[in-house]
Amino acid sequence: MSDFAPVLFSLLVILILVFLISRRFNISSRYERAPKIHTPWSALDKGIDPTKDGDEK
């Protein structure tokens, strides 16, 4: 059991460091698939008709 404690402590420290680094550099948001701006092609994917203005109902 005493041999397992340093391994567990090291694993915990590594996980905390990975978590803090990923939050610092915002790594997860780099790989988002949804575009932030609607182009005519992405609007069609969402079911929005790009030929109509947004003001008309």
N, C-alpha and C positions, 0 to 999 in steps of 0.2 A: 504494500500500500504506500509506503514511503517513496518508492520509485515512481509511482504514478503522479504524485503531487507536483513535481517540477514540470512534467509534461502537460498536465492540466493547466497549470499557471501560465506556461508559455503559450498554449493554445488560446487561452483567454486574452492574453495581452495582444496576440496577433489579430484576433477577431476584433478587438476594440480599435486597434490601429487601422485595420482595413475599413471599418465603419467610419472612423473619423476622417480618413483620407478621402473616401468616396463622397462624404458630405462636403468636404472642403472644395473639391474640384467638380462637384456636381456631375459625376460620371454617368449616372443613370439617365439624365435628361439628354445626353448626347445621342442616345440611340433610340429616341422616340420615333415612331413610325408615322404619326399623324402630323401633317404639315401645319404650320401655324397660320399661313396665309392661304386663302382659297383662290386657286387659279381656276380657269374655266374647266380644266380636266378634273381637278379635285372636287369642284362643285358638282359636276356630273356624277362622280362617285357617291356623293352624299345625297343625290336626288334633287339638287338645286338646278333650276334651268338658268344657265348663264346669259341667255339672250334677253331675259326679263330684268327690269330694274327692281331693286329691293323695295321701292316706294309703292309700287302697284299691288293691289290686292284683288 
